[in-house]
Amino acid sequence: MTLRSSLFLSGFALPLLAAGSASALDCTAGAAAALAVPGVTVSAAVPAGDGAAACLVSGSVATSGDGAPDGSARFQIRLPEDWNGRFAMIGNGGLAGTVSASANKADIAYANGTGYVTAMTDLGHEAESSLDARFALKEDGTPDAAAIADYYYRASHAVTGAAKAMAAAAYGRAPDRSYLTGCSTGGRMAQVAATRYPGDFDGVISGAPFMDISSMLKIQHFQINQLLAPDAQLLPAKLPAIQAAVMAACDAADGVEDGLVQAPAACSFEPESLICTGAENDSCLSAPQAKALRGYFTALHTDDGQLVYPGYAPVLFDGGFSLFQGGREAAADIAAAEPWGNDGFAPAPLEWAFSDHIIQYLVKQDGSYNVRDLGISPDGTVPRAVVEEFVAMTRDGNGSDLAATQAYLDGGGKMIFYHGWGDHALSPFRTTRFLDDLGRREGGLDALSGKARLFMVPGMGHCSGGTGPDRFNTLAALEAWVEEGTAPATLAAEKRDGEGAVTRSMPLCPYPAKAVYSGEGDVLEAANWSCTGNSALLEMGSVGIAAGLLTGGEPTQ
């Protein structure tokens, strides 16, 4: 019996090819458990509801070693009826806590439709919210070292091993090729895997990566600024005026006014230009609001000048800014440890909750700690000792080690990065800076391009959404690069409406190239754009300078 010719039993059957014999496995928990993967407990198995025919096996795997006590991680492993010999780990998001995906949706659909074995994990703990870091402390208040290690690095590695072993038991051979695709925390998972477990994957995809946890300090820098005064918070009513001013200053900086900003670093937008000259209204900003907006674009440095984290790009204020950063309602008490109440959760903006919990539970290991006491100044500096403590407590979860990344690439691994220019969760300038720093070590971005490529996405928010084309297949591109040696010259990107119709298309170009409009035809159609080597993308206006892109040395990691 071959994999392709096997018959479904009870609606679904999965071939089990082992040691010269062939039999069929029903899509039941008992049959999946009979595969006897070491350390794995199977809780359920059901037919997949989408993609090619497959069995979704749920359960948990024991996690052990790697310098931490024993733990466990839940998983869902997808075993296709017609396997293509490939495995893809699908990244999670935020602080995880459920078995869910934070990855390029086109990648997931491609994997499910073409016969990949895939896996997802909860990263070693259970939580109702992906903003909740309370898993890091036990009930007695002491650190849960197993749960922390599992979140940072171990659970993904353990589930990867379990999925590969389950595939080998089900199909009679190990995967020929293995990949990881993730966005946000999933992007961090990709980079951690490459730097800590380089043998796990032939290539990884890191989207909008939460690559270094010290980014939480920059988030708090902005929050301090927007909570300095009662009229400092950047609430939804003010955002249309900000968006209009940004587009007027920045849209044409990439060579064409088309509603998308491809070169935000070259932009010279000045928040102070929006300060009200008469009575305050929604078409202008108070002076404290302009100061807060300036803080949003401004890099965070140590008090002796080392870059900690870049500022944000002035893109898509009509997108996710309120959700992630500004908040949808005014803080109840700007001087309180939890200005929005509710232990930092909603109605606080997502990035307040995310950074607040990480600082309290993972860094200070004290759920009552007031993040205002870190000593971050509104002008964009933080004591070096604070940064050093932060990095010491979180470095095991970082994926931004440049030397280890180089080692992965030198060993033959391939990396695709992508990031939306309109991301208000994690600064896109951090990702361009990482590629710049990595390219410097490799002898230039041209030399790096044979191993790693970054695709910046105009008008896209955090991982998806926004006004720009946000649907593109990075997994197929990585597959072709690893297996055929064909590096992705472009990625075809589309924007679709609620009915699925394409409303805009354009090529995404490998950084630092940009898409250039031909000057003829519909600006919304990819056929009228091409990728062009672009030194202008590396030029700096006041936005890029404020964001810290000219700061020497490599960011604190």
SVG drawing of the C-alpha trace seen along z (x, -y; Angstrom):
<svg xmlns="http://www.w3.org/2000/svg" viewBox="-18 -81 50 87">
<polyline fill="none" stroke="black" stroke-width="0.4" points="0.0,0.0 1.2,-3.5 0.4,-6.7 -1.5,-8.0 -3.5,-4.8 -4.6,-4.2 -8.4,-4.1 -10.3,-6.0 -11.7,-4.0 -14.6,-5.4 -14.5,-8.5 -10.7,-8.9 -7.7,-6.7 -4.0,-7.4 -1.4,-5.0 1.1,-3.6 4.2,-2.4 6.5,-0.6 9.3,1.9 8.2,3.6 4.5,3.8 1.7,1.5 -1.6,0.9 -4.1,-2.0 -4.6,-4.2 -8.1,-5.5 -8.4,-9.2 -9.1,-8.3 -7.3,-9.2 -6.6,-5.5 -5.0,-5.0 -2.9,-8.1 -1.8,-7.0 -0.8,-3.7 1.9,-5.4 3.7,-5.5 5.7,-8.7 7.9,-9.0 6.7,-11.6 3.4,-12.2 -0.1,-11.9 -2.9,-12.0 -6.2,-13.5 -8.1,-13.7 -8.0,-13.1 -10.6,-14.5 -10.7,-15.0 -9.6,-18.4 -12.4,-20.8 -10.4,-22.6 -7.6,-22.1 -6.6,-18.7 -7.9,-15.7 -6.0,-15.4 -6.3,-14.2 -5.8,-16.8 -4.2,-15.1 -4.3,-17.0 -2.4,-16.2 0.6,-17.2 4.3,-16.4 6.7,-16.3 9.3,-19.0 12.6,-18.4 16.2,-19.4 17.7,-22.6 18.5,-23.9 15.0,-23.9 12.7,-21.6 10.3,-19.2 7.2,-20.7 4.7,-20.0 3.3,-21.6 0.0,-21.1 0.0,-20.6 -2.1,-20.1 -0.4,-18.1 -2.0,-17.9 -1.3,-14.6 -2.4,-14.7 -3.9,-11.8 -1.5,-12.5 1.8,-13.7 4.3,-15.7 7.2,-14.8 7.5,-18.3 6.9,-19.6 6.0,-23.1 5.9,-24.4 3.3,-27.2 4.1,-30.0 2.0,-31.3 1.3,-34.9 1.7,-37.2 2.3,-35.3 0.5,-32.3 -1.4,-30.1 -3.7,-28.4 -2.9,-26.2 -3.3,-28.8 -1.6,-30.3 0.2,-33.6 1.6,-33.1 1.0,-34.3 -2.5,-33.0 -1.4,-32.4 1.4,-30.1 -1.0,-28.2 -3.5,-27.7 -0.6,-26.6 0.7,-24.1 -2.8,-22.7 -3.6,-22.5 -0.4,-20.9 0.0,-18.1 2.4,-19.3 2.5,-17.8 2.1,-20.9 2.1,-21.5 1.1,-24.3 1.7,-24.6 0.5,-26.6 4.2,-27.2 3.9,-25.3 1.1,-27.0 -2.6,-27.7 -4.1,-31.1 -7.3,-32.8 -5.5,-35.8 -2.3,-36.0 -1.5,-39.1 -1.3,-37.3 2.2,-36.6 1.0,-35.2 2.1,-31.8 5.7,-32.8 5.0,-32.7 3.7,-29.7 0.9,-30.2 3.5,-30.8 5.0,-33.6 8.2,-31.9 9.3,-31.7 7.9,-28.8 11.2,-28.0 9.7,-25.2 6.9,-27.4 9.3,-30.3 11.7,-28.0 8.9,-26.5 7.6,-29.9 11.0,-31.2 12.4,-28.3 11.7,-24.8 8.1,-24.0 8.4,-24.8 11.5,-22.6 9.8,-19.7 6.6,-19.9 8.8,-20.0 10.5,-16.8 7.2,-15.2 5.6,-16.1 8.6,-14.8 8.5,-11.6 4.7,-11.2 5.2,-11.7 8.0,-9.1 5.7,-6.6 2.7,-7.3 4.4,-7.4 7.5,-5.3 10.0,-8.0 11.1,-11.3 10.3,-14.6 12.5,-15.4 12.4,-19.2 11.3,-21.2 10.3,-24.8 8.9,-27.2 6.6,-30.1 5.4,-32.6 4.6,-36.2 5.1,-38.4 5.9,-35.9 5.9,-33.3 8.6,-35.4 10.5,-35.2 10.0,-31.5 11.5,-31.3 14.6,-33.2 15.0,-31.4 14.8,-28.1 17.4,-29.2 19.8,-30.4 19.3,-27.8 18.3,-24.7 19.8,-25.2 19.2,-21.5 15.4,-21.7 14.6,-23.6 16.0,-24.0 14.6,-27.5 12.5,-29.8 10.0,-32.7 10.1,-35.5 7.2,-38.0 7.0,-41.2 9.3,-39.5 9.1,-40.1 12.8,-39.2 14.1,-40.9 11.9,-41.3 13.6,-44.6 11.2,-46.1 8.8,-46.3 10.9,-49.2 10.2,-51.3 6.5,-50.6 6.6,-51.9 8.6,-54.9 5.6,-55.9 3.1,-55.1 4.9,-57.4 4.6,-60.2 1.0,-59.8 0.2,-59.6 2.2,-62.7 -0.8,-65.0 -4.6,-64.6 -4.6,-65.9 -1.6,-63.9 -3.3,-60.6 -3.7,-60.1 -7.3,-59.0 -9.2,-57.9 -10.8,-61.3 -7.3,-62.8 -6.1,-60.1 -7.7,-61.2 -5.8,-64.6 -2.6,-62.8 -3.1,-60.4 -3.8,-63.2 -0.7,-65.1 1.5,-62.0 0.3,-61.2 0.8,-64.8 4.4,-64.7 5.3,-61.1 3.3,-59.5 5.4,-61.0 8.7,-60.2 8.8,-56.9 8.3,-58.5 4.6,-58.3 1.4,-59.4 -0.6,-56.2 -1.9,-56.0 1.0,-53.9 4.3,-54.9 7.2,-52.8 10.0,-55.0 9.0,-56.2 12.6,-56.6 13.1,-59.2 10.0,-61.2 10.2,-64.5 7.0,-64.6 6.9,-67.0 4.3,-66.4 4.7,-69.9 3.2,-71.2 -0.2,-69.9 -0.3,-71.9 -3.5,-73.9 -3.0,-77.6 -6.5,-78.5 -9.1,-76.5 -8.3,-72.8 -10.4,-70.6 -10.0,-67.2 -8.2,-68.7 -5.1,-69.6 -3.1,-68.4 -2.5,-69.8 1.2,-70.4 1.3,-67.3 -0.2,-65.2 2.4,-66.5 5.1,-65.6 3.6,-62.1 3.6,-61.6 7.2,-62.8 8.0,-60.2 6.3,-57.5 8.8,-58.1 11.8,-58.6 14.3,-55.8 15.0,-54.6 18.6,-54.8 20.5,-54.0 21.5,-57.0 25.0,-56.6 23.9,-56.5 23.4,-52.9 20.4,-52.1 17.9,-50.0 15.0,-50.0 14.1,-52.2 11.1,-54.5 8.0,-53.6 7.2,-54.5 4.5,-57.2 2.3,-54.9 -1.4,-53.7 -2.7,-55.9 -6.1,-54.9 -5.2,-51.3 -4.2,-49.6 -2.8,-52.5 -5.7,-52.7 -5.9,-49.0 -2.2,-48.5 -0.8,-51.8 -3.1,-54.8 -6.1,-53.1 -9.8,-53.5 -10.7,-55.3 -9.0,-57.7 -7.1,-56.3 -9.1,-56.5 -6.1,-57.7 -2.9,-58.7 -0.8,-58.6 -1.9,-55.1 0.2,-52.0 -2.6,-50.6 -4.0,-53.7 -6.9,-51.9 -7.4,-49.6 -8.3,-45.9 -4.8,-44.6 -3.6,-46.2 -6.0,-44.4 -8.8,-46.0 -9.7,-48.8 -5.9,-49.4 -4.3,-49.3 -2.9,-45.9 0.8,-47.0 0.3,-48.5 -1.0,-45.1 1.7,-43.1 4.6,-45.2 3.1,-45.7 2.7,-41.9 6.1,-41.0 7.9,-43.6 5.9,-42.5 6.0,-38.7 9.0,-37.9 11.5,-40.7 10.6,-41.8 8.8,-38.5 6.4,-40.6 2.8,-41.0 2.4,-44.2 5.4,-46.0 4.7,-49.5 6.3,-49.8 6.6,-53.5 9.4,-52.8 11.7,-51.6 13.1,-55.1 12.4,-55.5 12.5,-59.2 10.0,-60.9 12.9,-62.2 13.9,-58.6 16.6,-57.4 16.6,-54.6 19.3,-53.8 21.8,-51.3 21.4,-49.2 17.7,-48.8 18.4,-47.6 21.0,-45.2 18.7,-43.7 15.9,-43.4 18.2,-41.6 19.6,-39.3 16.1,-38.2 14.8,-37.7 17.7,-36.9 16.8,-33.2 13.7,-34.3 15.5,-36.5 16.1,-35.5 18.2,-38.5 21.7,-37.0 23.6,-38.2 26.5,-35.7 24.1,-32.8 22.0,-33.9 25.2,-34.0 26.1,-30.5 22.6,-29.3 23.0,-30.9 26.5,-29.8 25.3,-26.2 23.0,-26.4 19.8,-27.6 17.6,-30.2 15.6,-33.0 12.8,-35.1 11.7,-38.1 8.7,-40.3 7.3,-43.3 4.4,-45.8 5.4,-49.4 2.2,-50.2 2.9,-47.9 2.0,-49.6 2.8,-46.6 6.5,-46.1 8.5,-48.8 9.3,-47.9 12.5,-49.9 13.8,-47.2 13.6,-44.6 15.3,-46.8 18.0,-47.6 18.5,-43.9 19.0,-43.2 21.4,-46.2 23.4,-44.9 23.4,-41.4 24.4,-42.6 27.3,-44.6 28.6,-41.4 28.2,-39.5 30.0,-42.2 26.9,-44.0 23.2,-43.4 24.0,-42.0 26.2,-39.3 23.5,-38.6 20.8,-38.3 22.0,-34.8 21.1,-33.6 18.4,-35.9 15.9,-38.4 13.5,-40.9 10.3,-42.0 8.8,-45.2 5.1,-45.5 3.7,-49.0 0.4,-49.8 0.3,-46.5 -0.3,-46.5 0.8,-43.9 1.2,-40.7 -1.8,-41.5 -4.5,-44.1 -4.2,-47.7 -4.7,-49.5 -1.9,-47.8 -1.6,-44.4 -1.3,-41.9 -1.7,-38.5 1.4,-36.8 2.9,-33.3 6.3,-33.2 6.2,-29.4 6.2,-28.6 9.0,-31.1 11.1,-29.5 10.4,-26.0 11.7,-27.0 14.8,-28.7 15.7,-25.7 14.8,-22.9 15.5,-24.4 18.0,-27.1 15.7,-29.8 15.9,-32.9 12.7,-35.0 13.2,-38.0 9.8,-39.3 6.7,-38.2 3.4,-38.7 1.1,-40.5 -2.6,-41.2 -5.3,-43.1 -8.7,-41.5 -12.1,-42.8 -14.6,-41.0 -15.9,-39.1 -12.5,-37.9 -12.1,-40.1 -8.6,-41.6 -8.6,-45.3 -4.9,-46.0 -1.8,-44.1 1.9,-44.9 5.3,-43.1 7.1,-43.1 10.8,-43.7 13.8,-42.4 15.1,-45.1 16.5,-47.7 14.9,-47.6 11.4,-49.1 8.5,-48.8 8.6,-51.5 5.5,-52.6 6.0,-52.6 4.1,-55.8 1.5,-54.2 -1.6,-52.1 -3.6,-51.5 -1.5,-52.2 -3.5,-49.4 -2.2,-46.7 1.1,-44.8 1.8,-44.7 2.6,-48.4 5.2,-48.1 8.7,-46.6 11.4,-46.1 14.3,-48.5 17.5,-48.8 16.9,-51.6 19.5,-53.6 16.8,-56.1 15.2,-53.6 18.4,-53.9 18.2,-57.7 17.1,-59.5 14.6,-62.2 13.7,-63.5 11.7,-60.4 14.5,-57.9 16.9,-60.1 14.6,-60.3 13.9,-56.6 17.6,-55.9 18.5,-54.4 21.8,-56.4 22.8,-55.4 26.1,-53.6 26.6,-50.1 24.1,-47.2 21.0,-47.5 20.9,-46.1 19.7,-42.5"/>
</svg>
